[in-house]
Amino acid sequence: MDISCAFPANSAAVEQAVLAEELGYERVWIYDSPALYHDVWVTLARIAERTERIGIGPGVLVPHLRHPMTQAAAIATVDELAPGRLAVAFGAGFTGRLAMGQPMLSRREFEQGVRQVMALIRGEVVEVDGATTQMLHSEGFAPPRPIDVPVLVNAQGPRGQAFAREIGSGVTVSFRPVPGFDWCAVLSTGTVLEPGEPPTSERAFEATAPSLAVRYHGLAARGEPLDSLPGGEEWMASIAGVPESERHLEIHRGHLVELNEHDRTAMDREQLPPAQLTGTVDDIRGRLARLEAGGATELMWQPMGPDIEREMRAFAEVLA
């Protein structure tokens, strides 16, 4: 199973990608959430120019954040900068849309957006917004079509998996692999423990806490109760005074980067289970073996916390 890194696009992402290549990671995935992070395509272009071997890709692009032609032109540009190294993953907009107060795309909207971009990079004439369009790029302005870039789609449920099979793509999922795909990339988090360090230590908590907060953010964004989570009632009480029209801004503030004030109010490291891949190197290798046996072909692992370099170097021991 390949071991890759996943990062929110930020001012440090390029140097983190250079380090990932040095340490032997397979690929660097960059999140696409414009209300929270730097622009995904600018970041990927900068990484492409600073690296030589490592695979790169947006994980995940959200249809409707950009016109399909804009997406296709960006794919063409980065593929030209890093030939054979680009893969493209698509998702429905958590948090790319929710953080802007918009619902996640419907299945129909999502599938249409993916099909349009895939058809454009193949060089086909495509109808978008009632008009026909096609990549008209002359030599020197984009690679010749078809542009052969692997595509993955986020497919947590059976309908998404059926769509992936229909279009012949790989899949991305969170935490649990989906068997039966040649490319199944599993997003997960965790930290390598120091000798004798408990998984509830303050260091381990700070290195994984933003991922633990995702459950709180997800339930709150869907308007569901949080009373099943440790401190969930406190979390809801903390956000209760925020006007409904602005609540989505508070829910997603710091998402996958740092704890926001509501997270800090509610989350107690002694009550929360550790992140999935928190343990010793041998512990983590065992868990990765189980993921691979379940159908995973790639791990998309996001290092977090105040010392990203420490996390990356420690986790690289798993690759040895």
N, C-alpha and C positions, 0 to 999 in steps of 0.2 A: 504494500500500500504506500502511495506517495504521501509525503508530509509537506504541507504547504502552510504559508502564513496568510492571515487575513487582517487588514488594517483599515481603520477609518482614514480617509484622505486628510492629511494635515501637514504642517510645515516640516515635520520630521519623517514623513513617510518615505521620501526618496532615500535618505540615509539608512532607514530601517530596511528597505528593499535591497540596498547594496550589501548590508550585513547579512540578510537572509541568503543572498547568493553566495557570499563567502562561507557561510555555515553549512551550506548544502541543502537548503530547503528547495523543494521542487518548483513552487510557483508562489507568486504574491497576488492575492486577490484584494481589490480596493472597493470599499463600499460606495454606493451611489445614493447619497441622501443630502441634497443641496441645502436644506435648512440647517444642517448640522455640521457638514464637513466641506473641505475644499472640493473643487470640481474634479470628478472622477477621471475624465479624459485628459485634462491638463496634467494631472498627477501621473497617470499612466504614461503619457508621452515623456515626461521628465524621467521617470524610472527607466523607460526603454532606452533613453540616451545615456544612462549611467550604468547600465548592466549589459552583460553579454550572453549569459546562458539561461538564466532563470525565466520560467514562464510567467506571464502576467495576464491579468484580466479584471474586468469589472465584475464584482460579485455582491449585489446583482443590479443590473440595469433595470429601470422601471419604465416600460412603455408609457407614453403620454407626458413624461417629463421633458422629452425632446421629440421633435418631428421625426418620423422614421428615416427621412433622408439625412437629417442631421446625425442620427445614430449611425447610419450606414457610412457617411463620410468620415466620422470619427473612427469607426472600425477600420476603414481603409487606411487612414493616416497612421494609426498605431501599428497596423499590420505591416506597413511599409517601413516603419522605424525599427520594428523587431520581427523580421520575417520568421514565420513558423513558431513564434513564442506566444501568440495571443489566443486566448479562449474567451468566450463571451457568455456570461450567465445572466438570465433574466428572472425578475420576480415581480410581484403584484403591488409592492409599495408599502412594506412595513420595514422601516419608518419613512421611506422616501415620500410617501403621500400623507400618512397619518400625522407626521410632524407639521404639516402645512394645513391641517384641518380638513383634508380630503379623505374620502373612504378609499380603501384598497380597491384596485381595479376588479371589476367583475371578471369571471372566467372568460366571457365572450370578448371583452375589451382586451384582456391580457393576451389571449391566443391570437386575436387579430393583429395586435401590435408586434408580436414575435414573428408571425408569418410575413408581415410586410417588410420588416428589416431583413429577414432571411432571403426573401425574394429579391430585394434590392441588391444585396451583395452578390447574388448569383447573376446579376445583370438583367433581370427581368423587368418588364413594364408592369408597374403596380398602380392600382387605384388607391389614392389617399385623399380623404376629405372630398370625394367626388371628382377628383381630377387624376389623369394618368401622369405618372412620373417615372423616371428611370435615371440611374447613375450615368451621366453624360461625360464623365471625366476623361479628358484626353490623356495621352501618354505623358507621364511626369507629374500628373495630378492625382493619381490613385493607381494601385495595382490593377492589372487586367482582370476583368470579370470572367468567370466567377472567382470571388475571393474565398479561399478555402480556410475558414476559421471555425473551429469546433464550437458548438452551441450547447449550453445546458439550460434547463429551466427549473425553477424552484417547484418541487412536486411533493408536498407533504401528504397529499391525499390521493385516492385512487383516480380521480378525474385528471389531476395534474400528471400523474404517471401515465395514464392512457394517452394524454396529449403528447408527452415526451416520446412514447413509443411510436405514435402516429407520424411525428416529424423526424424521427430518428435521432433525437438528441440525447445527451446525458442529463443527469438530474443533480440538483443540490437539495440537501435536506438538513435539518437541525437535529443533532444528537443521535438519531436512530437511522441506520442505513436502510435502503430499499433494495432488495435482491433483484437480480435479473437485468441489470444495466451494465454495459461495458464501462461506463464512467459514472460513478456515484460519489459525489463529493459531500462529505459530512462536516458541517460547521460545529465546532465545539470549543470549549475553553478549559482552562485549568492552569496549575502551576506546579513545578517540580519542588518538592519539599526538601529543606535542608535536613541533614542527619538529625534524627530525634525531634524534628519539628512536627507539632500536631497540625492537622488540616484546618483547625479553627484558630490558628495563630493570627495575630494582627497582620503580619506580613502577607500570609496566604490570603487572608480576607481582602486586603487592599489590592492584591494582584488579580483578584477574580470578581470583586463585588459588582462592577458594572454589568457583568453577565448575569449575576444573580438577580439584579434589579429588573431584568427584562420581563420576568413573569409579572411583576407589579405593573409595569408599563403596559404590557399587552392586555391584561385584564381590564385595567382602567380605561384604555383606549376603546375597548369594546363595550364599556358601560357595565361590566360584570362585577359582582362583589369580590372583595379581596379577603374576606374573612377566613378563607381556607389557608392563607399564607401567614407565616409568623409576622406579627406586627401589621397585618393588613388593615385592621380597623384604624390603627394609628396613622397609617399612610393615607387612608381616605379622609380622616379627620383633618390631616395637614393640608390637603388640597381642597377641602370643602369651601373655603372662602374665595377661591379663584373663580371669576365669572365663567360661565359655561362657554362663552365665545372665545375665551383665551385658555381654557383648560388644557387643550392639546399641546400648547406651548410648554406648560409646566410638566406635563406627563413625560415628554420626550427630552427635556433639557438634560444634556450630559449623556445621552443614550450611548451605551457601549464604550464610554470614555471615562466618566467619573460619576459618582453618586450625586444626585441633586439634593436639595434641602429636604424634600419629602422622603427620599430614600434614607437619608441620614437619620431622620426622625424615627423611622419605623424599623429599619433592618438591624438585627442583633446577630453578630457572627456566631455566638454560642447557640443560637436557635436554628440557624440556616444550615442545610446540608451543603457540603463543599461542592464546588464545580466539578463537572463530570471527569475531567482529566487532572485532578489534583491528587498527587501521591508521589512516591519515589519513582525513579526511572523504571525500575522493574514493575511496579504497580501499573504505570502508564503503558508500558509495553504490553502487559497482559490485557489491558482494556482495549488497546489498539488491535491486538490479535482477535479479540471478540468482535470488534467493529468490522474487521476485514472478513471474518467468517460469516458475518451477517450480510455482506454484499458491498461494503465500502471499498472503493478503489483509491480514494484520496481523502486525507484529513485537511480541512480548512481550519487551522487553529489560530485564534486571535490572542496574542500576548497583550496583557493589560497592566494597569497599575503605574506606580511612580517610577519604575525602573524597567523599561521595555527591553533594554539591551541585556540586563540580567536574565529576564524571562526567556529571551530568544536563545541565549547561550546555554542556559540550563536545559531547555527543552531540546536543544540540538543533540544532547547526549542520547536522546531516544533514537536518533538516526544512526548512531555509531554501531 
